[in-house]
Amino acid sequence: MDNKSYQDHYFKKAKEQGYRSRSAFKLIELNQKFKFLKKEIKLLDVGSFPGGWLQVAKKTIKNGKILGIDKKKLIQIEGTRIIEGDFLEERSKNDILKFFNSKINVILSDMAPNTSGNKSLDAIKTNELCLSILEFSKKVLDKNGVVVSKLFTGEDFEAIKIYAKETFKNIRFFKPNSSRDNSRETYIHCNRLNT
């Protein structure tokens, strides 16, 4: 199966199963690998447009709290709360804290900047977003909590790895099958904060 028909396979599968995006399968694969979605957790999904990851999370989380945040307007998903805003702004971070009013168990980020066409620059910007997620998690994550974030292999990959190792007891990397073959994207899974 060539790369294009492989991608169409996930696109079709998403439509058939009612997911808003093919990236829903990335979260399904990540959860099969690391098993972080549980019934009663508090989960934050950063950069959640168009909502595929929220849909996947909602299937498992029954008595918890789910919050998505994105700069783009999202159509509501039953059983979740959505904030329209920029995660990097202080006001948005305060809104997140107010919503949960306690420590968060899982923080997800499939966030990426608008692509510029310059692969190296896009990788750096995505990795800066990943770093901002890791920094935020130090303040809000439960000590046994989990962060799963997209990042790109590239020049600042090592710096993120070092920061993650200083911050968490366990870090692992995983590239889902549903990621594009030619993409430098991978995901970092971190859990148990160094306190």
Backbone as ProteinMPNN parsed JSONL, in Angstrom:
{"seq_chain_A": "MDNKSYQDHYFKKAKEQGYRSRSAFKLIELNQKFKFLKKEIKLLDVGSFPGGWLQVAKKTIKNGKILGIDKKKLIQIEGTRIIEGDFLEERSKNDILKFFNSKINVILSDMAPNTSGNKSLDAIKTNELCLSILEFSKKVLDKNGVVVSKLFTGEDFEAIKIYAKETFKNIRFFKPNSSRDNSRETYIHCNRLNT", "coords_chain_A": {"N_chain_A": [[0.855, -1.196, 0.0], [0.74, 2.115, -0.994], [1.92, 5.338, 0.275], [-0.05, 7.345, -0.052], [-2.522, 5.964, -0.497], [-2.55, 4.628, 1.873], [-2.908, 6.701, 3.719], [-5.429, 7.541, 2.878], [-6.849, 5.348, 3.649], [-6.984, 5.603, 6.478], [-8.363, 7.998, 6.603], [-10.822, 7.294, 5.443], [-11.595, 5.334, 7.263], [-11.939, 6.887, 9.555], [-14.147, 8.442, 8.826], [-16.075, 6.405, 8.528], [-16.262, 5.476, 11.163], [-17.199, 7.637, 12.478], [-15.495, 9.605, 13.46], [-14.056, 12.853, 13.81], [-11.615, 13.382, 12.715], [-8.753, 11.891, 11.1], [-6.687, 11.69, 12.825], [-7.65, 10.741, 15.17], [-7.1, 8.055, 15.329], [-4.443, 8.007, 15.969], [-4.425, 8.691, 18.67], [-5.866, 6.517, 19.666], [-4.068, 4.439, 19.124], [-1.882, 5.315, 20.678], [-2.981, 5.148, 23.225], [-3.482, 2.409, 23.36], [-0.895, 1.533, 23.522], [0.153, 2.803, 25.865], [-1.87, 2.982, 27.779], [-3.438, 5.095, 29.238], [-5.935, 6.294, 29.296], [-8.646, 6.382, 31.359], [-11.595, 5.523, 33.317], [-12.392, 7.543, 35.279], [-10.967, 9.96, 35.089], [-9.392, 13.253, 35.037], [-9.05, 15.137, 32.24], [-7.15, 17.035, 29.947], [-7.181, 18.381, 26.748], [-5.108, 19.786, 24.532], [-5.046, 22.04, 21.845], [-7.199, 21.038, 20.363], [-8.83, 21.027, 18.068], [-10.007, 19.283, 15.169], [-11.531, 17.876, 17.003], [-11.304, 15.115, 17.198], [-9.641, 13.743, 19.04], [-10.89, 14.352, 21.445], [-13.284, 13.003, 21.076], [-12.422, 10.326, 21.117], [-11.38, 10.176, 23.735], [-13.711, 10.596, 25.215], [-15.101, 8.238, 24.872], [-14.017, 6.478, 26.699], [-13.746, 7.823, 29.178], [-15.905, 8.197, 31.763], [-16.906, 9.127, 34.271], [-15.391, 11.328, 34.718], [-13.68, 14.442, 34.029], [-13.553, 16.355, 31.106], [-11.731, 18.531, 29.136], [-11.308, 20.586, 26.335], [-9.142, 22.7, 24.433], [-8.701, 25.213, 22.002], [-7.57, 27.465, 19.441], [-9.172, 27.644, 17.274], [-12.659, 27.565, 16.447], [-14.644, 25.072, 17.875], [-17.035, 22.528, 17.207], [-19.377, 21.604, 19.595], [-18.904, 18.742, 21.712], [-20.684, 16.217, 23.148], [-20.631, 15.81, 26.668], [-18.177, 16.895, 27.066], [-16.153, 19.819, 27.71], [-15.456, 22.84, 26.043], [-12.997, 25.254, 25.383], [-12.534, 28.227, 23.656], [-9.613, 29.512, 22.713], [-6.202, 30.721, 23.124], [-3.822, 28.56, 24.142], [-1.321, 29.359, 25.076], [-1.666, 31.799, 26.233], [-1.997, 33.597, 29.3], [-4.546, 33.996, 30.351], [-6.06, 31.909, 29.267], [-4.829, 29.725, 30.49], [-5.542, 30.215, 33.118], [-8.306, 29.87, 32.902], [-8.386, 27.142, 32.4], [-7.391, 26.098, 34.822], [-9.391, 26.973, 36.529], [-11.601, 25.525, 35.587], [-10.968, 22.811, 36.167], [-10.209, 22.907, 38.855], [-8.596, 21.417, 40.503], [-5.882, 19.02, 40.604], [-4.75, 17.757, 37.404], [-5.154, 14.69, 35.615], [-4.398, 13.68, 33.084], [-2.731, 15.127, 30.347], [-3.086, 15.99, 27.056], [-1.614, 16.645, 23.885], [-1.876, 17.415, 20.586], [-0.977, 19.436, 19.254], [-0.004, 21.754, 16.762], [1.759, 24.326, 15.001], [0.449, 26.705, 12.556], [1.379, 25.652, 9.372], [4.372, 26.683, 7.757], [5.645, 25.945, 5.526], [8.3, 25.731, 5.645], [10.071, 23.183, 6.69], [11.922, 22.777, 8.752], [11.631, 25.039, 10.398], [8.929, 24.746, 11.108], [9.095, 22.405, 12.604], [10.629, 23.274, 14.783], [8.888, 25.162, 15.9], [6.701, 23.527, 16.6], [7.927, 21.927, 18.503], [8.529, 23.829, 20.414], [5.972, 24.32, 21.342], [5.414, 21.843, 22.477], [7.263, 21.882, 24.559], [6.185, 23.971, 26.075], [3.875, 22.741, 26.974], [4.938, 20.739, 28.623], [6.147, 22.348, 30.567], [3.898, 23.641, 31.68], [2.609, 21.436, 32.727], [4.038, 20.821, 35.005], [2.982, 22.461, 36.953], [0.278, 21.817, 37.112], [-0.314, 19.1, 36.905], [-1.265, 15.968, 38.298], [0.756, 14.134, 40.611], [1.237, 11.529, 39.758], [0.499, 11.733, 37.191], [-0.014, 11.927, 33.55], [1.52, 12.969, 30.512], [1.02, 13.388, 27.104], [2.424, 14.249, 24.152], [2.767, 15.759, 20.926], [5.752, 15.902, 18.997], [8.577, 16.865, 16.961], [11.201, 15.092, 15.398], [14.383, 16.451, 15.324], [16.437, 19.414, 15.34], [16.062, 20.529, 17.985], [15.109, 18.467, 19.43], [16.58, 16.886, 21.245], [16.951, 18.67, 23.372], [14.369, 18.899, 24.402], [13.974, 16.298, 25.233], [15.865, 16.126, 27.296], [14.836, 18.047, 29.084], [12.362, 16.841, 29.648], [13.22, 14.496, 30.912], [14.326, 15.565, 33.211], [12.064, 16.435, 34.434], [10.156, 14.389, 34.63], [9.71, 11.021, 35.898], [9.46, 8.858, 34.156], [9.96, 8.581, 30.685], [8.93, 8.052, 27.349], [9.012, 7.307, 23.81], [6.959, 7.263, 20.883], [5.832, 6.387, 17.693], [2.863, 6.419, 16.082], [1.253, 4.012, 13.887], [-0.603, 5.239, 12.297], [0.428, 7.726, 11.829], [1.811, 9.796, 9.303], [4.024, 8.271, 7.012], [6.2, 9.703, 5.942], [6.524, 11.709, 7.723], [8.153, 13.622, 10.295], [7.103, 13.487, 12.695], [6.605, 12.477, 16.065], [5.587, 11.05, 19.219], [5.766, 12.023, 22.607], [5.621, 10.344, 25.656], [5.078, 10.957, 28.92], [5.33, 10.241, 32.369], [4.604, 10.393, 35.913], [5.66, 12.759, 37.842], [8.755, 14.262, 38.79], [9.127, 15.016, 42.05]], "CA_chain_A": [[0.0, 0.0, 0.0], [1.591, 3.303, -0.993], [1.642, 6.283, 1.362], [-1.295, 8.08, -0.273], [-3.678, 5.098, -0.238], [-2.471, 4.341, 3.31], [-3.547, 7.838, 4.397], [-6.852, 7.502, 2.543], [-7.403, 4.267, 4.468], [-7.326, 6.169, 7.799], [-9.381, 9.031, 6.376], [-12.082, 6.569, 5.248], [-11.898, 4.67, 8.534], [-12.441, 7.934, 10.464], [-15.519, 8.754, 8.381], [-16.93, 5.243, 8.836], [-16.456, 5.325, 12.607], [-17.767, 8.874, 13.015], [-14.497, 10.508, 14.051], [-13.904, 14.104, 13.063], [-10.302, 13.459, 12.059], [-7.986, 10.645, 11.033], [-5.74, 11.668, 13.957], [-8.273, 9.971, 16.268], [-6.437, 6.745, 15.389], [-3.155, 8.181, 16.662], [-4.692, 8.606, 20.113], [-6.258, 5.132, 19.949], [-2.818, 3.665, 19.162], [-1.094, 5.765, 21.835], [-3.598, 4.6, 24.432], [-3.24, 0.954, 23.367], [0.5, 1.341, 23.905], [0.493, 3.306, 27.206], [-3.029, 2.771, 28.672], [-3.618, 6.239, 30.146], [-7.338, 6.712, 29.352], [-9.374, 5.593, 32.358], [-12.983, 5.974, 33.496], [-12.722, 8.67, 36.151], [-9.848, 10.912, 35.107], [-9.531, 14.636, 34.572], [-8.214, 15.174, 31.04], [-7.049, 18.267, 29.166], [-6.719, 18.173, 25.37], [-4.658, 21.103, 24.042], [-5.003, 22.038, 20.385], [-8.113, 19.907, 20.146], [-9.58, 21.095, 16.812], [-11.467, 19.436, 15.096], [-12.231, 17.19, 18.093], [-11.142, 13.654, 17.134], [-9.072, 13.205, 20.285], [-11.934, 14.473, 22.48], [-14.237, 11.912, 20.831], [-11.8, 9.079, 21.595], [-11.314, 10.255, 25.2], [-15.071, 10.513, 25.748], [-15.554, 6.838, 24.84], [-13.512, 5.771, 27.894], [-13.95, 8.597, 30.411], [-17.345, 8.23, 32.041], [-17.242, 9.952, 35.442], [-14.319, 12.31, 34.92], [-13.898, 15.768, 33.432], [-12.784, 16.492, 29.865], [-11.686, 19.899, 28.626], [-10.512, 20.827, 25.135], [-8.881, 24.112, 24.146], [-8.112, 25.482, 20.696], [-7.828, 28.82, 18.929], [-10.268, 27.533, 16.306], [-13.958, 27.242, 17.051], [-14.982, 23.648, 17.788], [-18.429, 22.136, 17.436], [-19.466, 20.942, 20.905], [-18.984, 17.28, 21.817], [-21.42, 15.923, 24.384], [-19.834, 15.267, 27.766], [-16.898, 17.594, 27.173], [-16.258, 21.286, 27.721], [-14.479, 23.378, 25.089], [-12.638, 26.671, 25.504], [-11.918, 28.805, 22.46], [-8.568, 30.418, 23.192], [-4.805, 30.372, 22.882], [-3.262, 27.909, 25.325], [-0.118, 30.051, 25.542], [-2.04, 33.02, 26.97], [-2.233, 33.41, 30.743], [-5.997, 33.944, 30.599], [-6.501, 30.542, 28.949], [-4.32, 28.837, 31.544], [-6.393, 30.45, 34.293], [-9.605, 29.227, 32.614], [-8.166, 25.686, 32.563], [-7.279, 25.842, 36.268], [-10.712, 27.212, 37.105], [-12.489, 24.432, 35.183], [-10.65, 21.571, 36.891], [-10.202, 23.232, 40.282], [-7.777, 20.405, 41.189], [-4.841, 18.525, 39.704], [-5.196, 17.064, 36.191], [-4.523, 13.359, 35.497], [-3.811, 13.476, 31.749], [-2.684, 16.265, 29.417], [-2.79, 15.558, 25.689], [-1.408, 17.717, 22.913], [-1.555, 17.1, 19.19], [-0.903, 20.811, 18.788], [1.054, 22.132, 15.826], [1.499, 25.666, 14.486], [0.112, 26.755, 11.133], [2.617, 25.331, 8.665], [4.948, 27.786, 6.976], [6.289, 25.398, 4.335], [9.693, 25.493, 6.022], [9.954, 22.025, 7.599], [12.782, 22.955, 9.923], [10.977, 26.055, 11.242], [7.697, 24.148, 11.641], [9.505, 21.45, 13.643], [11.052, 24.061, 15.95], [7.682, 25.761, 16.512], [5.93, 22.443, 17.237], [8.667, 21.499, 19.689], [8.33, 24.886, 21.426], [4.643, 24.072, 21.918], [5.575, 20.656, 23.327], [7.965, 22.344, 25.763], [5.247, 24.77, 26.885], [2.979, 21.753, 27.613], [5.702, 20.108, 29.709], [6.311, 23.361, 31.632], [2.583, 23.825, 32.296], [2.258, 20.212, 33.463], [4.696, 20.848, 36.323], [2.121, 23.194, 37.901], [-1.128, 21.381, 37.189], [-0.492, 17.657, 36.779], [-1.188, 15.079, 39.451], [2.143, 13.63, 40.641], [1.301, 10.298, 38.963], [-0.182, 12.049, 35.932], [0.556, 11.577, 32.248], [1.502, 13.927, 29.406], [1.312, 12.842, 25.772], [2.516, 15.429, 23.291], [3.443, 15.643, 19.635], [6.964, 16.673, 18.736], [9.255, 16.449, 15.738], [12.628, 14.81, 15.524], [15.076, 17.564, 14.677], [17.548, 20.001, 16.093], [15.84, 20.774, 19.419], [14.525, 17.248, 19.998], [17.389, 16.482, 22.407], [16.697, 19.624, 24.471], [13.077, 18.52, 24.992], [14.217, 15.02, 25.905], [16.58, 16.431, 28.545], [13.88, 18.726, 29.973], [11.375, 15.83, 30.074], [13.888, 13.592, 31.87], [14.481, 16.305, 34.48], [10.733, 16.726, 34.981], [9.373, 13.163, 34.851], [10.442, 9.787, 36.192], [9.437, 7.975, 32.98], [9.619, 9.148, 29.377], [9.063, 7.12, 26.223], [8.605, 7.871, 22.524], [6.19, 6.314, 20.073], [5.239, 6.918, 16.454], [1.756, 5.537, 15.702], [1.175, 3.586, 12.481], [-1.46, 6.178, 11.571], [1.219, 8.903, 11.447], [2.305, 9.695, 7.915], [5.361, 7.662, 6.931], [7.251, 10.68, 5.638], [6.504, 12.771, 8.741], [9.133, 13.512, 11.376], [6.351, 13.573, 13.943], [6.546, 11.373, 17.004], [4.903, 11.483, 20.438], [6.445, 11.738, 23.867], [4.733, 9.941, 26.745], [5.76, 11.204, 30.192], [4.468, 10.082, 33.55], [5.148, 10.507, 37.275], [6.498, 13.95, 38.006], [9.808, 14.31, 39.822], [8.661, 16.032, 42.992]], "C_chain_A": [[0.888, 1.242, 0.0], [1.104, 4.299, 0.055], [0.283, 6.964, 1.202], [-2.513, 7.206, 0.036], [-3.73, 4.695, 1.234], [-3.169, 5.441, 4.099], [-5.049, 7.839, 4.131], [-7.565, 6.43, 3.361], [-7.839, 4.815, 5.834], [-8.403, 7.241, 7.689], [-10.756, 8.372, 6.245], [-12.552, 5.917, 6.55], [-12.492, 5.671, 9.54], [-13.885, 8.279, 10.112], [-16.489, 7.634, 8.778], [-17.253, 5.16, 10.327], [-16.942, 6.609, 13.283], [-16.783, 9.794, 13.719], [-14.313, 11.738, 13.165], [-12.567, 14.21, 12.345], [-9.626, 12.102, 12.083], [-7.02, 10.539, 12.209], [-6.333, 10.973, 15.189], [-7.555, 8.64, 16.44], [-5.054, 6.831, 16.027], [-3.369, 8.041, 18.169], [-5.089, 7.185, 20.504], [-5.001, 4.264, 20.069], [-1.96, 4.023, 20.379], [-1.65, 5.173, 23.125], [-3.444, 3.079, 24.51], [-1.828, 0.654, 23.871], [0.722, 1.668, 25.393], [-0.642, 3.234, 28.23], [-3.223, 3.88, 29.716], [-5.062, 6.739, 30.213], [-8.086, 5.781, 30.294], [-10.706, 6.275, 32.667], [-13.16, 7.311, 34.214], [-11.625, 9.733, 36.207], [-10.263, 12.319, 34.691], [-8.533, 14.802, 33.43], [-8.305, 16.519, 30.334], [-6.483, 17.93, 27.795], [-6.4, 19.541, 24.772], [-4.487, 21.04, 22.532], [-5.962, 21.0, 19.845], [-8.925, 19.956, 18.849], [-9.132, 19.981, 15.86], [-12.247, 18.62, 16.134], [-12.098, 15.678, 18.1], [-10.621, 13.05, 18.426], [-10.083, 13.29, 21.429], [-12.947, 13.337, 22.329], [-13.705, 10.582, 21.367], [-11.789, 9.052, 23.123], [-12.688, 10.019, 25.823], [-15.575, 9.07, 25.786], [-15.126, 6.074, 26.093], [-13.882, 6.494, 29.178], [-15.441, 8.772, 30.661], [-17.687, 9.151, 33.214], [-16.163, 10.984, 35.73], [-14.701, 13.661, 34.365], [-12.992, 15.878, 32.213], [-12.89, 17.931, 29.373], [-10.802, 19.949, 27.391], [-10.297, 22.324, 24.966], [-8.229, 24.236, 22.779], [-8.446, 26.92, 20.291], [-8.979, 28.805, 17.926], [-11.543, 27.129, 17.024], [-14.295, 25.77, 16.807], [-16.465, 23.441, 17.982], [-18.438, 21.289, 18.704], [-19.547, 19.422, 20.784], [-19.615, 16.971, 23.171], [-20.496, 15.306, 25.431], [-18.454, 15.879, 27.898], [-17.156, 19.099, 27.243], [-15.154, 21.802, 26.805], [-14.267, 24.866, 25.337], [-12.028, 27.11, 24.179], [-10.876, 29.81, 22.936], [-7.19, 29.881, 22.88], [-4.201, 29.815, 24.168], [-2.087, 28.694, 25.917], [-0.433, 31.326, 26.333], [-2.392, 32.689, 28.42], [-3.71, 33.25, 31.06], [-6.538, 32.529, 30.35], [-6.06, 29.568, 30.025], [-5.147, 28.988, 32.816], [-7.763, 29.801, 34.121], [-9.52, 27.711, 32.81], [-8.148, 25.331, 34.046], [-8.633, 25.968, 36.945], [-11.66, 26.042, 36.808], [-12.219, 23.18, 36.015], [-10.676, 21.768, 38.401], [-9.486, 22.168, 41.121], [-6.738, 19.931, 40.181], [-5.451, 17.723, 38.543], [-4.456, 15.723, 36.097], [-3.794, 13.146, 34.169], [-3.863, 14.773, 30.949], [-2.253, 15.729, 28.063], [-2.516, 16.778, 24.827], [-1.012, 17.146, 21.562], [-1.345, 18.435, 18.466], [0.271, 21.013, 17.827], [0.737, 23.535, 15.322], [0.985, 25.594, 13.05], [1.402, 26.553, 10.348], [3.062, 26.483, 7.767], [5.516, 27.284, 5.65], [7.765, 25.118, 4.575], [9.696, 24.398, 7.089], [10.748, 22.198, 8.889], [12.147, 23.933, 10.915], [9.711, 25.478, 11.886], [8.004, 23.168, 12.773], [9.885, 22.191, 14.922], [9.83, 24.624, 16.677], [6.832, 24.712, 17.221], [6.607, 22.014, 18.528], [8.613, 22.547, 20.792], [6.982, 24.706, 22.117], [4.698, 22.88, 22.874], [6.237, 21.054, 24.649], [7.035, 23.141, 26.677], [4.24, 23.869, 27.596], [3.688, 21.119, 28.814], [5.885, 21.075, 30.88], [5.007, 23.543, 32.407], [2.236, 22.621, 33.182], [2.883, 20.19, 34.859], [3.807, 21.496, 37.386], [0.79, 22.496, 38.14], [-1.351, 19.871, 37.219], [-0.418, 16.963, 38.132], [0.199, 14.42, 39.442], [2.314, 12.297, 39.892], [0.693, 10.473, 37.57], [0.653, 11.759, 34.694], [0.462, 12.769, 31.293], [1.829, 13.164, 28.128], [1.296, 14.012, 24.815], [3.248, 15.118, 21.997], [4.738, 16.434, 19.661], [7.611, 16.131, 17.476], [10.713, 16.136, 16.031], [13.355, 15.9, 14.736], [16.052, 18.183, 15.637], [17.31, 20.206, 17.589], [15.168, 19.585, 20.117], [15.251, 16.837, 21.284], [17.121, 17.367, 23.618], [15.382, 19.281, 25.178], [13.225, 17.227, 25.787], [14.886, 15.243, 27.266], [15.625, 17.07, 29.553], [12.867, 17.724, 30.527], [11.977, 14.895, 31.115], [14.099, 14.257, 33.226], [13.149, 16.44, 35.202], [9.96, 15.474, 35.386], [10.27, 11.97, 35.143], [10.536, 8.878, 34.961], [9.137, 8.754, 31.713], [9.864, 8.098, 28.297], [8.569, 7.807, 24.949], [7.901, 6.804, 21.706], [5.65, 7.025, 18.839], [4.126, 5.972, 16.022], [1.819, 5.155, 14.217], [0.367, 4.571, 11.647], [-0.783, 7.52, 11.306], [1.688, 8.708, 10.015], [3.749, 9.185, 7.92], [6.468, 8.698, 6.777], [7.32, 11.815, 6.663], [7.572, 12.518, 9.799], [8.438, 13.521, 12.74], [6.511, 12.297, 14.757], [5.814, 11.895, 18.236], [5.74, 11.107, 21.642], [5.375, 11.39, 24.899], [5.538, 10.087, 28.029], [4.81, 10.866, 31.321], [5.292, 10.083, 34.836], [6.176, 11.64, 37.377], [7.584, 13.713, 39.047], [9.399, 15.39, 40.818], [9.788, 16.492, 43.897]], "O_chain_A": [[1.708, 1.408, 0.903], [0.034, 4.136, 0.641], [-0.448, 7.145, 2.175], [-3.428, 7.636, 0.738], [-4.805, 4.45, 1.782], [-3.926, 5.164, 5.03], [-5.847, 8.1, 5.031], [-8.733, 6.581, 3.72], [-8.943, 4.522, 6.293], [-9.25, 7.376, 8.571], [-11.729, 8.821, 6.85], [-13.735, 5.944, 6.89], [-13.423, 5.346, 10.278], [-14.738, 8.395, 10.992], [-17.577, 7.89, 9.294], [-18.372, 4.819, 10.711], [-17.08, 6.662, 14.505], [-17.187, 10.665, 14.489], [-14.404, 11.664, 11.94], [-12.407, 15.046, 11.455], [-9.882, 11.274, 12.958], [-6.581, 9.444, 12.559], [-5.612, 10.654, 16.134], [-7.414, 8.148, 17.559], [-4.552, 5.844, 16.564], [-2.604, 7.365, 18.857], [-4.689, 6.702, 21.563], [-4.879, 3.458, 20.992], [-1.385, 3.147, 21.025], [-0.898, 4.752, 24.004], [-3.293, 2.524, 25.599], [-1.596, -0.343, 24.554], [1.391, 0.916, 26.101], [-0.402, 3.406, 29.425], [-3.175, 3.629, 30.92], [-5.391, 7.529, 31.097], [-8.159, 4.572, 30.077], [-10.92, 7.439, 32.33], [-13.988, 8.126, 33.806], [-11.387, 10.331, 37.255], [-11.314, 12.54, 34.089], [-7.328, 14.633, 33.616], [-9.39, 17.069, 30.149], [-5.443, 17.281, 27.682], [-7.295, 20.352, 24.534], [-3.869, 20.116, 22.002], [-5.607, 20.188, 18.99], [-9.649, 19.004, 18.556], [-7.926, 19.754, 15.759], [-13.477, 18.66, 16.154], [-12.721, 15.014, 18.929], [-11.081, 11.995, 18.865], [-10.129, 12.405, 22.285], [-13.413, 12.775, 23.32], [-14.438, 9.811, 21.987], [-12.14, 8.044, 23.736], [-12.811, 9.327, 26.834], [-16.388, 8.72, 26.642], [-15.798, 5.128, 26.502], [-14.286, 5.865, 30.156], [-16.147, 9.409, 29.88], [-18.673, 9.886, 33.145], [-16.036, 11.458, 36.859], [-15.88, 13.992, 34.242], [-11.811, 15.538, 32.275], [-13.983, 18.474, 29.215], [-9.687, 19.426, 27.392], [-11.166, 23.124, 25.314], [-7.326, 23.474, 22.435], [-9.44, 27.503, 20.725], [-9.674, 29.805, 17.744], [-11.52, 26.454, 18.053], [-14.238, 25.288, 15.675], [-17.087, 24.096, 18.818], [-17.623, 20.382, 18.869], [-20.179, 18.891, 19.87], [-19.128, 17.416, 24.21], [-19.698, 14.416, 25.138], [-17.651, 15.452, 28.728], [-18.23, 19.581, 26.885], [-14.047, 21.264, 26.794], [-15.22, 25.633, 25.482], [-11.128, 26.461, 23.648], [-11.225, 30.847, 23.501], [-7.028, 28.746, 22.433], [-4.086, 30.528, 25.166], [-1.888, 28.687, 27.132], [0.435, 31.864, 27.021], [-2.992, 31.657, 28.721], [-4.085, 32.465, 31.931], [-7.357, 32.02, 31.114], [-6.823, 28.689, 30.427], [-5.418, 28.007, 33.508], [-8.319, 29.248, 35.07], [-10.45, 27.082, 33.315], [-8.807, 24.384, 34.475], [-8.98, 25.176, 37.821], [-12.428, 25.623, 37.674], [-13.157, 22.558, 36.514], [-11.119, 20.886, 39.138], [-9.749, 22.039, 42.317], [-6.719, 20.389, 39.039], [-6.506, 17.105, 38.677], [-3.281, 15.629, 36.452], [-2.731, 12.527, 34.118], [-4.899, 15.433, 30.879], [-1.203, 15.101, 27.93], [-3.125, 17.83, 25.023], [0.021, 16.494, 21.409], [-1.513, 18.543, 17.252], [1.375, 20.515, 18.048], [-0.434, 23.901, 15.224], [1.073, 24.549, 12.405], [2.406, 27.209, 10.624], [2.257, 27.151, 7.119], [5.831, 28.075, 4.76], [8.403, 24.378, 3.827], [9.365, 24.651, 8.247], [10.3, 21.815, 9.97], [12.129, 23.683, 12.12], [9.456, 25.698, 13.07], [7.28, 23.102, 13.767], [9.503, 21.78, 16.018], [9.744, 24.571, 17.904], [6.303, 24.962, 18.304], [5.94, 21.765, 19.532], [8.648, 22.205, 21.974], [6.861, 24.913, 23.324], [4.1, 22.909, 23.949], [5.82, 20.615, 25.721], [7.088, 23.006, 27.899], [3.796, 24.189, 28.698], [3.103, 20.983, 29.889], [5.791, 20.676, 32.041], [5.009, 23.592, 33.637], [1.644, 22.775, 34.25], [2.32, 19.607, 35.785], [3.864, 21.135, 38.562], [0.233, 22.568, 39.236], [-2.452, 19.412, 37.522], [0.385, 17.323, 38.993], [0.754, 14.175, 38.371], [3.415, 11.977, 39.444], [0.413, 9.501, 36.869], [1.829, 11.404, 34.767], [-0.541, 13.482, 31.267], [2.788, 12.394, 28.076], [0.28, 14.694, 24.675], [4.201, 14.339, 21.962], [4.816, 17.502, 20.268], [7.239, 15.066, 16.983], [11.369, 16.826, 16.81], [12.973, 16.222, 13.611], [16.451, 17.567, 16.625], [18.242, 20.076, 18.383], [14.717, 19.697, 21.257], [14.619, 16.485, 22.28], [17.069, 16.886, 24.749], [15.291, 19.361, 26.403], [12.668, 17.086, 26.876], [14.512, 14.62, 28.26], [15.601, 16.691, 30.724], [12.548, 17.745, 31.716], [11.315, 14.542, 32.091], [14.056, 13.596, 34.263], [13.104, 16.547, 36.428], [9.205, 15.487, 36.358], [11.419, 11.908, 34.706], [11.55, 8.215, 34.744], [8.166, 9.509, 31.665], [10.852, 7.365, 28.323], [7.803, 8.769, 25.009], [8.196, 5.614, 21.813], [5.088, 8.117, 18.927], [4.403, 4.837, 15.633], [2.372, 5.892, 13.4], [0.606, 4.727, 10.449], [-1.357, 8.371, 10.627], [1.931, 7.584, 9.576], [4.576, 9.614, 8.725], [7.53, 8.591, 7.391], [8.081, 12.766, 6.491], [7.863, 11.376, 10.156], [9.083, 13.559, 13.788], [6.548, 11.192, 14.216], [5.458, 13.072, 18.285], [6.339, 10.034, 21.7], [4.35, 12.065, 24.997], [6.559, 9.422, 28.207], [3.619, 11.167, 31.246], [6.493, 9.814, 34.837], [7.354, 11.495, 37.053], [7.358, 13.046, 40.057], [9.333, 16.565, 40.457], [9.579, 17.349, 44.756]]}, "name": "protein", "num_of_chains": 1, "seq": "MDNKSYQDHYFKKAKEQGYRSRSAFKLIELNQKFKFLKKEIKLLDVGSFPGGWLQVAKKTIKNGKILGIDKKKLIQIEGTRIIEGDFLEERSKNDILKFFNSKINVILSDMAPNTSGNKSLDAIKTNELCLSILEFSKKVLDKNGVVVSKLFTGEDFEAIKIYAKETFKNIRFFKPNSSRDNSRETYIHCNRLNT"}
